[in-house]
Amino acid sequence: MMKNYIVIFTTVNKEEEANKIAKKLVEERLAACVTVLPSGNSFYWWQGKIDNEREHVLIIKTKKDMYKRVEERLRDLHPYKVPEIIALPIIKGFKEYLNWIDHEVF
């Protein structure tokens, strides 16, 4: 059932941090896979002004019922005071891939 799967996005400004977080989430079986994308520019409001930072995007593939645990772990591991942690539902997906997520995340 597709509604059981999500992708969670977060960003960090250092590649080492991104890799550390990705590895931890997979090791701890909170995610089946975490993809770390190369850095890009993020523009955002922070403390009353527009800021800009190079950031790496983490794409976390997991099950919907793991969201709370992933969020808590990200808050522990994340270097930002207010990290971006957003989840989107997977509405369609390759059945064998989704079965693999089921097998790897618990």
N, C-alpha and C positions, 0 to 999 in steps of 0.2 A: 504494500500500500504506500503510495507516494507521500502521503501526508505525514509519514513517520520520519522523514529525513529533512535535514536542514544544512545550509552552509552558513557559517559564521565568519564575519569579516572583522579584522582588527588591523591596526597599523602601528608600526614602531619606526623610530628614526635611525636605528643601527642594525645592520645586517646580522651581526653577532647575536643581538637580542632576539631578532626574528627567528633565527635558527635555533636558539636555545628554547624559546617558547614552543616552536613547532615540534621539536624533538620530545620535550616533556609531555605535551598533549598526546602524542602518539604512544610514547612509552607507558603512560598511565592509562591507556586504552579509553581516553576521553574522545579521541578522534581516530578515524581509520586512516586519514591522510590530511596533511597540512601542506599546502603549496605556498611557498614564499616567492613573491614576485619582485623583480628588480625595482629599485627606487624610482619614485616619481615625485613631482611637486604637489604638495597639499597646501591649499589656501583656506584659512578658516578664521573665525572670530574667536579670540581668546582674551579675556580680561579687558574688554572694551576696545580692542583694536584688531585689525586684520593682521594675521601672522602668516608665515610661509615656512615650510620645512620639507626637506627631502625625507620621504617615508617609504618603507617597504610594506606591502600588503600581504597579510596572511589570509588564506582561504582555507577554512577549517571544515572538513566534511565529517558529519556525525549524525546521530539520531536526535530527533526532536526532544525526546525525554531526557537527553543529556545536557540540554541548554543550561540549566541552573548550575550544574557541576562545572561545565566549561567556563561559564561566566565567573564563578567564584575562583577557579584556578587562574584564569586570565588576570583577575584583579590582584591575586597574590604575586604573579610573575611579572606583570606589566610595569614598565618604568614610568608611565604617565600617571599623573594624578587623576585625570578623567579620561580613561582610554575609550576609544571607539570600540564598542562591542555591539554588533548588529547581526541579526539572524534573518535569513530569507528561506522560505520553504522551497524544497525541491518538488516541483509539481509534476515532472516527468523525468524518467531516467532509465538507463539500461538495466534491466532486471538483474543480470549477473553482477553488475557493479553494486547495486543496492544490496543484494544478498551478501556481497563481500563486506560492505559496511556493517551489516548485521553481525557477521561472524567476528569482526575485529573490534567492535566497540561494545564494552560491557561495564 
